[in-house]
Amino acid sequence: MKIVGNIRDIVSKIMQLDMTKLYLVEIKEPKSKRSLQQNKLLWELIHKIAKNQNQDDMEVYCTLLERADALSDYIITATEMEDALRKTFRGVKFIRKQIINDKEFNTYKVYLGSSKMTTKEMTELLDMTIQLCSELGIPTLEI
C-alpha cells in the first residue's frame, strides 16, 4: 500500500490497518518529476540537433546526458547482448570492444536517462540543450 498525503491523512489511514500485524513504514517527501512539457521540448531540441549534426537522436541524447553528468555506469557484456541492454537502459553509448579469454565483449556506458530526473535536473539538462542549440546556430524560439 502506498499512501500519499499530509501527516493527518497518513495517520488516519494507518489507524485503519490491522493492529495485530507488523508493518514496515517509510516516510519521505515526494520528489517533483520532470514534466511532460519539459520532456517534449527536450526531444524536439534533440531532434533538431541530430538533424543539424547528421546524427541519430539517441546519439545526441547520450552526449547531452554525458555533458549533464547524468547518473551512469559502465557495463561489459557479450556483443550479442546489445539489444537487451538497449531495452533496459534509456541511453546506451558504445565505448569499445575487448577480448577476454578469447571471447569478444563490448563495453558500454549506460544512463538511466531523463525520465528518472527531478524537475530541477531536467531544467538543467534543458538549459544545456538550449545552450548547445545556440552554439550550433539552431533556433529554439519557435518551439
ABEGO torsion letter per residue (X at the ends): XBBBEBAAAAAAAAAABBAABBBBBBBBBBBBBBBAAAAAAAAAAAAAAAAAAGBBAAAAAAAAAAAAGBBBBBBBBBAAAAAAAAAABABBBBABBBBBGGBBBBBBBBBAEAAABBAAAAAAAAAAAAAAAAAAGBBAAAX
